[in-house]
Amino acid sequence: MSMTSQTSKPAGLVAIEKEMARQNADAIASFEAAAPLAVTIAQSLRKTGRLLLLGMGGSHAVGRAVEPLYRSLGIDAIALPLSEQLGQPLSLSGKTVLVTSQSGESAEVLRWFAEAGVPSDTFGLTLEGGSTLARTVPSLIGAGGTENAFAATRSLTVSFALHLAVLSALGNDPAAALAILNWQRKPEVAAAVAALSGVSAVVTSGRRMQGVAEAIALGLTELSRIPCFSLEGGQLRHGPMEMLGPKVGVVLFRAKDATSELVARMTLSALEAGSPVVMFDASGEPAIDGVATIDTGAASGIAAVFALLPAAQHFMLGFAGARVADLGTPVRTTKITRSE
């Protein structure tokens, strides 16, 4: 499907691209504005040493992505779907709780506060300053307001920037991440899209970048309407590799960290199984033969998240645009999920 002019593009795609065009600027503004409350959240984390990240959909994927970042600073962090906390709750005693909801109005958020009240050391993260979430607990508010386009793009980047503010307040140097946000480039993803042109399903995977892999799998599913799901690299090893083959694409994420070699080994195994492989690579390592590689420059930690995410977003749009005519128009869901 050709989408060469703005007038020929689906309205949903135009909306997504508008969100993406402003996401870096909004992320930087969010980081700067979040500083005062980020200090308060950091003080809570130093006191408790334990963090429970609650969210749904893309908000949960953000939690999954930042889990290892907080753990590296000595915080015992775990991300849990808010629906799971409602049905089989972890104890909140002695924990800092961060509830993430882009709208601040999802059904699970409303029910959780109705049932749990407002536990101590609970904070919010949202794009909507007037939302129920923001009115109920002290909340980090992303710049730019509610994301209107279907499939999370800007909201993910802004949410990560709010976490960057908290990590900075905990002593993490934000310079590398901010440098990436200040340097916008459009990655070339056509070869990666072509590599997966014949697949009927996709599995995304990573190690420390697994949360980014999960966020992109969600977006791929929402936009392309074909099965796209995510498995942490070790979990993919333990049985699910039986599904691999020419019709199952593998999309991998690696950064410059100690798990890079494990991702490289998975790449070779997926190729041996006959799956076409796409690699979003911030490791700084040489590309692997036979893989459609998008090199985002060497980065680690949350800087790698900001390096990998926009490249994967562009791939997501290209992959879905080749499969559906009304890209970005949901047929079974809504932007804000108001039912359970």
C-alpha positions as CSV (number, residue, x, y, z in Angstrom):
1,M,0.0,0.0,0.0
2,S,1.5,3.3,-1.0
3,M,1.3,6.1,1.5
4,T,3.5,8.7,-0.2
5,S,1.4,11.8,0.3
6,Q,-0.3,13.2,3.4
7,T,-3.7,13.3,1.6
8,S,-3.5,9.6,0.7
9,K,-2.6,8.5,4.3
10,P,-5.2,7.0,6.6
11,A,-6.4,9.4,9.2
12,G,-5.2,7.1,11.9
13,L,-1.7,7.1,10.5
14,V,-1.7,10.9,10.2
15,A,-2.7,11.1,13.9
16,I,0.1,8.7,15.0
17,E,2.7,10.6,13.0
18,K,1.6,13.9,14.6
19,E,2.1,12.4,18.0
20,M,5.5,11.0,17.1
21,A,6.7,14.3,15.6
22,R,6.3,16.0,19.0
23,Q,7.2,13.2,21.3
24,N,10.9,14.1,21.9
25,A,10.1,17.8,22.7
26,D,7.3,16.7,25.0
27,A,9.6,14.2,26.7
28,I,12.2,16.8,27.4
29,A,9.6,19.2,28.8
30,S,8.1,16.4,30.9
31,F,11.5,15.6,32.3
32,E,12.1,19.2,33.3
33,A,8.7,19.7,34.8
34,A,8.8,16.5,36.8
35,A,11.8,17.4,38.8
36,P,10.1,18.5,42.1
37,L,7.8,15.5,42.5
38,A,10.5,13.2,41.2
39,V,12.6,14.2,44.2
40,T,9.7,13.3,46.5
41,I,9.2,9.9,44.8
42,A,13.0,9.3,45.1
43,Q,12.8,10.0,48.8
44,S,10.0,7.5,49.2
45,L,12.1,4.9,47.3
46,R,15.1,5.5,49.4
47,K,12.9,5.0,52.5
48,T,11.1,1.8,51.3
49,G,13.7,0.3,48.9
50,R,10.8,-1.4,47.1
51,L,8.8,-0.3,44.1
52,L,5.6,-1.7,42.7
53,L,4.8,-0.5,39.2
54,L,1.1,-0.9,38.2
55,G,-0.4,-0.3,34.8
56,M,-2.2,-1.8,31.9
57,G,-1.3,-2.3,28.2
58,G,1.4,0.1,27.1
59,S,1.6,1.5,30.7
60,H,2.5,-2.0,32.0
61,A,5.1,-2.3,29.2
62,V,6.7,0.9,30.5
63,G,6.9,-0.6,33.9
64,R,8.5,-3.7,32.6
65,A,11.1,-1.6,30.7
66,V,12.1,0.4,33.8
67,E,12.2,-2.5,36.3
68,P,15.9,-3.3,35.6
69,L,16.8,0.4,35.7
70,Y,15.5,0.8,39.3
71,R,17.0,-2.6,40.3
72,S,20.4,-1.4,39.1
73,L,20.1,1.4,41.6
74,G,19.3,-1.0,44.5
75,I,15.5,-0.7,44.4
76,D,13.6,-3.9,44.6
77,A,11.3,-3.1,41.6
78,I,8.5,-5.3,40.1
79,A,6.0,-4.4,37.5
80,L,2.5,-6.0,37.6
81,P,-0.6,-5.6,35.5
82,L,-3.1,-3.6,37.5
83,S,-5.7,-6.3,36.7
84,E,-3.6,-8.9,38.4
85,Q,-3.1,-6.7,41.5
86,L,-6.9,-6.4,41.7
87,G,-7.4,-10.2,41.5
88,Q,-4.4,-11.6,43.2
89,P,-2.8,-8.7,45.0
90,L,0.7,-8.3,46.3
91,S,1.1,-6.7,49.8
92,L,1.6,-3.0,49.5
93,S,3.2,-2.8,53.0
94,G,6.6,-1.1,52.9
95,K,6.4,-0.4,49.1
96,T,6.4,2.7,47.0
97,V,3.6,2.3,44.5
98,L,3.6,4.0,41.1
99,V,0.3,3.7,39.1
100,T,0.7,4.5,35.4
101,S,-2.2,5.3,33.1
102,Q,-1.9,7.5,30.1
103,S,-5.5,8.7,30.4
104,G,-5.8,8.3,34.2
105,E,-9.3,6.9,33.6
106,S,-8.9,3.3,32.7
107,A,-11.4,0.9,34.4
108,E,-8.8,-0.9,36.5
109,V,-7.4,2.4,37.9
110,L,-10.9,3.5,38.9
111,R,-11.7,0.2,40.6
112,W,-8.3,-0.1,42.3
113,F,-8.7,3.3,44.1
114,A,-12.3,2.5,44.9
115,E,-11.3,-0.8,46.6
116,A,-7.8,-0.1,47.9
117,G,-8.3,3.5,48.9
118,V,-5.1,5.6,48.7
119,P,-2.2,3.6,50.2
120,S,0.7,5.5,51.6
121,D,3.6,6.2,49.3
122,T,1.4,5.9,46.2
123,F,2.0,8.1,43.2
124,G,0.7,8.4,39.7
125,L,2.1,8.8,36.2
126,T,-0.2,10.1,33.5
127,L,-0.6,12.4,30.6
128,E,-3.8,14.0,31.8
129,G,-3.5,16.4,34.7
130,G,-7.3,16.6,35.3
131,S,-7.8,12.8,35.4
132,T,-9.0,10.7,38.3
133,L,-5.5,9.4,38.8
134,A,-4.0,12.8,39.0
135,R,-6.7,14.1,41.4
136,T,-6.3,11.1,43.7
137,V,-2.5,10.8,44.3
138,P,0.5,13.1,43.6
139,S,1.3,12.5,40.0
140,L,3.9,13.0,37.4
141,I,2.2,14.7,34.5
142,G,3.5,14.3,31.0
143,A,3.7,17.4,28.8
144,G,1.4,17.7,25.8
145,G,-1.8,16.3,27.2
146,T,-3.7,13.2,26.2
147,E,-2.4,11.1,23.4
148,N,-5.3,10.9,20.9
149,A,-3.9,8.5,18.3
150,F,-4.5,4.8,18.6
151,A,-1.5,2.7,19.6
152,A,0.9,4.2,22.1
153,T,3.9,6.2,20.7
154,R,4.3,9.7,22.3
155,S,2.8,8.4,25.5
156,L,5.5,5.8,25.8
157,T,8.3,8.2,25.2
158,V,6.9,10.8,27.6
159,S,6.3,8.1,30.3
160,F,9.9,7.1,30.0
161,A,11.0,10.7,30.4
162,L,9.0,10.9,33.6
163,H,10.9,7.9,34.9
164,L,14.1,9.5,33.8
165,A,13.3,12.3,36.2
166,V,12.9,9.9,39.1
167,L,16.0,7.9,38.1
168,S,17.9,11.2,37.9
169,A,16.7,12.2,41.4
170,L,18.0,8.8,42.6
171,G,21.5,9.7,41.2
172,N,21.4,8.3,37.7
173,D,23.1,10.6,35.2
174,P,20.4,11.7,32.6
175,A,22.9,13.2,30.1
176,A,23.1,10.4,27.6
177,A,19.3,9.9,27.5
178,L,18.7,13.7,27.0
179,A,21.3,13.8,24.3
180,I,19.4,11.2,22.4
181,L,16.1,13.0,22.9
182,N,17.7,16.2,21.6
183,W,19.0,14.4,18.5
184,Q,16.0,13.4,16.3
185,R,16.6,11.2,13.2
186,K,14.3,9.1,11.1
187,P,15.7,5.6,10.9
188,E,15.6,3.6,7.7
189,V,13.4,0.6,8.3
190,A,12.3,-0.4,4.8
191,A,14.6,-3.4,4.7
192,A,13.3,-4.6,8.1
193,V,9.7,-4.3,6.9
194,A,10.5,-6.2,3.7
195,A,12.3,-8.9,5.7
196,L,9.0,-9.7,7.5
197,S,6.7,-9.2,4.5
198,G,5.8,-12.9,4.4
199,V,5.1,-13.7,8.0
200,S,1.8,-14.4,9.6
201,A,2.9,-13.9,13.2
202,V,5.7,-12.1,15.1
203,V,7.4,-12.7,18.3
204,T,9.5,-9.8,19.9
205,S,12.1,-10.5,22.4
206,G,14.9,-9.0,24.4
207,R,16.8,-9.3,27.7
208,R,17.2,-6.1,29.6
209,M,15.3,-4.4,26.8
210,Q,12.4,-6.8,27.1
211,G,10.0,-4.1,28.2
212,V,10.6,-2.2,24.9
213,A,10.0,-5.5,23.1
214,E,6.7,-5.9,24.9
215,A,5.6,-2.3,24.1
216,I,6.3,-2.8,20.4
217,A,4.6,-6.2,20.3
218,L,1.4,-4.5,21.6
219,G,1.6,-1.8,19.0
220,L,2.3,-4.3,16.2
221,T,-0.8,-6.3,17.2
222,E,-3.0,-3.3,17.6
223,L,-2.1,-1.8,14.2
224,S,-1.5,-4.8,12.0
225,R,-4.2,-7.1,13.5
226,I,-2.1,-10.2,13.2
227,P,-0.7,-12.1,16.2
228,C,2.4,-10.3,17.6
229,F,3.5,-11.1,21.1
230,S,6.5,-10.9,23.3
231,L,8.7,-13.4,25.2
232,E,11.7,-12.6,27.3
233,G,14.8,-14.2,25.7
234,G,15.2,-17.0,28.2
235,Q,11.5,-17.8,28.1
236,L,11.6,-18.0,24.3
237,R,14.4,-20.6,24.7
238,H,12.3,-22.8,26.9
239,G,9.9,-24.4,24.5
240,P,8.3,-21.7,22.3
241,M,11.1,-22.0,19.7
242,E,9.0,-24.9,18.4
243,M,6.8,-22.3,16.6
244,L,9.7,-20.7,14.7
245,G,9.9,-21.0,10.9
246,P,9.5,-18.9,7.7
247,K,6.0,-17.7,8.7
248,V,7.0,-16.4,12.2
249,G,9.1,-13.3,12.3
250,V,11.4,-12.6,15.2
251,V,12.1,-9.0,16.3
252,L,15.0,-8.6,18.8
253,F,16.2,-5.7,20.9
254,R,19.6,-5.4,22.4
255,A,21.6,-2.7,24.1
256,K,25.2,-2.2,25.2
257,D,25.0,-4.3,28.4
258,A,25.9,-7.7,29.8
259,T,23.0,-9.5,28.1
260,S,24.0,-8.5,24.5
261,E,25.6,-11.8,23.8
262,L,22.5,-13.7,24.8
263,V,20.5,-11.7,22.3
264,A,23.1,-12.5,19.6
265,R,22.8,-16.2,20.4
266,M,19.0,-16.0,20.0
267,T,19.5,-14.3,16.7
268,L,21.5,-17.2,15.4
269,S,19.1,-19.8,16.7
270,A,16.1,-18.0,15.1
271,L,17.9,-17.9,11.8
272,E,18.7,-21.6,12.1
273,A,15.0,-22.3,12.7
274,G,14.2,-20.5,9.4
275,S,12.6,-17.4,10.9
276,P,13.3,-14.0,9.3
277,V,14.9,-11.8,11.9
278,V,14.9,-8.1,12.6
279,M,17.3,-6.6,15.1
280,F,17.0,-3.2,16.8
281,D,20.5,-2.8,17.9
282,A,22.0,-0.3,20.4
283,S,24.8,-2.7,21.4
284,G,27.6,-1.2,19.3
285,E,28.5,-4.8,18.2
286,P,28.9,-5.8,14.6
287,A,25.7,-6.7,12.7
288,I,24.9,-10.4,12.3
289,D,24.8,-11.8,8.8
290,G,21.3,-12.6,7.5
291,V,19.6,-10.2,9.9
292,A,17.8,-7.0,9.0
293,T,19.6,-4.7,11.5
294,I,18.6,-1.2,12.5
295,D,21.6,0.3,14.2
296,T,20.6,3.0,16.6
297,G,24.1,3.7,17.9
298,A,25.6,2.3,21.1
299,A,23.6,3.0,24.3
300,S,22.7,1.4,27.5
301,G,20.1,1.7,30.2
302,I,17.3,4.2,29.7
303,A,19.4,5.9,27.0
304,A,19.1,2.7,25.0
305,V,15.3,2.8,25.5
306,F,15.2,6.3,23.9
307,A,17.5,5.1,21.1
308,L,15.6,1.9,20.2
309,L,12.0,3.1,20.7
310,P,11.6,5.6,17.8
311,A,13.2,3.2,15.3
312,A,10.9,0.4,16.4
313,Q,7.9,2.8,16.1
314,H,8.7,3.6,12.5
315,F,9.0,-0.1,11.8
316,M,5.7,-0.8,13.5
317,L,4.0,1.7,11.2
318,G,5.7,0.3,8.1
319,F,4.8,-3.3,9.0
320,A,1.2,-2.5,9.8
321,G,0.8,-0.2,6.8
322,A,1.6,-3.1,4.4
323,R,-1.3,-5.1,5.9
324,V,-4.2,-2.9,6.6
325,A,-5.8,-0.1,4.6
326,D,-7.2,1.9,7.6
327,L,-4.0,1.9,9.7
328,G,-4.5,3.4,13.1
329,T,-8.3,2.9,13.2
330,P,-9.3,0.4,15.9
331,V,-12.2,-2.0,15.1
332,R,-12.6,-3.8,18.4
333,T,-11.1,-1.6,21.1
334,T,-11.0,2.1,22.2
335,K,-8.1,4.3,23.2
336,I,-9.3,4.4,26.8
337,T,-10.4,1.0,28.0
338,R,-13.4,1.6,30.3
339,S,-14.6,-1.9,30.9
340,E,-13.0,-5.0,32.4
